[in-house]
Amino acid sequence: MQAHRFILPAAIVLAAAIVGCGETRTQSRVEMVMRANAFEVVDDQGVPRVVLRMSADGSPTIELRDKSGKARGEFKLSPDGSPSINLLDKNGEVCGEFMVAVGDKPVIYFYDKSEQPIWLTPATGDIRIPTWAAP
């Protein structure tokens, strides 16, 4: 398994060396760009812990995963370009969300087990303390 971790970087270095040998002094140097629909960063056991991917709706997403590989946090852009940070429970369901809503207003949601909002900040900018957090 350890040897497999070095195959892709070695192939990239080899390809860069081959491309570099064919350059002349009059050619401009072009930086290499890796393109893919997803990238994974894995731990020593090969479990994906960070995933950079494009969602089915075309939204770019960065997932942070626990040691078993389950997504527990996300940073993503919605199809309209609005950013959000999601906190996921152990089942991968969104239980908290911080997002920029329409009109560039920050909004925070907390959800119950059935994914229904139990508290949210109003988009008006007013500050409200949730009843469960009040002194």
ChimeraX attribute file (.defattr): number of C-alpha atoms within 10 A of each C-alpha:
attribute: neighborCount
match mode: 1-to-1
recipient: residues
	/A:1	8
	/A:2	9
	/A:3	6
	/A:4	8
	/A:5	12
	/A:6	10
	/A:7	10
	/A:8	10
	/A:9	11
	/A:10	11
	/A:11	11
	/A:12	13
	/A:13	11
	/A:14	12
	/A:15	13
	/A:16	13
	/A:17	11
	/A:18	11
	/A:19	12
	/A:20	12
	/A:21	9
	/A:22	8
	/A:23	11
	/A:24	9
	/A:25	6
	/A:26	6
	/A:27	8
	/A:28	8
	/A:29	10
	/A:30	8
	/A:31	7
	/A:32	10
	/A:33	6
	/A:34	6
	/A:35	7
	/A:36	9
	/A:37	9
	/A:38	13
	/A:39	14
	/A:40	15
	/A:41	12
	/A:42	16
	/A:43	12
	/A:44	9
	/A:45	9
	/A:46	13
	/A:47	16
	/A:48	21
	/A:49	19
	/A:50	20
	/A:51	18
	/A:52	19
	/A:53	18
	/A:54	17
	/A:55	16
	/A:56	7
	/A:57	8
	/A:58	11
	/A:59	16
	/A:60	19
	/A:61	20
	/A:62	21
	/A:63	21
	/A:64	20
	/A:65	20
	/A:66	15
	/A:67	12
	/A:68	9
	/A:69	15
	/A:70	18
	/A:71	23
	/A:72	20
	/A:73	21
	/A:74	21
	/A:75	18
	/A:76	21
	/A:77	20
	/A:78	15
	/A:79	12
	/A:80	8
	/A:81	11
	/A:82	14
	/A:83	19
	/A:84	19
	/A:85	20
	/A:86	21
	/A:87	18
	/A:88	19
	/A:89	15
	/A:90	11
	/A:91	9
	/A:92	13
	/A:93	18
	/A:94	22
	/A:95	21
	/A:96	21
	/A:97	20
	/A:98	18
	/A:99	21
	/A:100	18
	/A:101	14
	/A:102	11
	/A:103	8
	/A:104	11
	/A:105	12
	/A:106	17
	/A:107	18
	/A:108	18
	/A:109	18
	/A:110	18
	/A:111	16
	/A:112	13
	/A:113	11
	/A:114	9
	/A:115	12
	/A:116	11
	/A:117	13
	/A:118	12
	/A:119	17
	/A:120	17
	/A:121	17
	/A:122	14
	/A:123	16
	/A:124	10
	/A:125	10
	/A:126	7
	/A:127	9
	/A:128	11
	/A:129	11
	/A:130	11
	/A:131	8
	/A:132	7
	/A:133	6
	/A:134	7
	/A:135	5
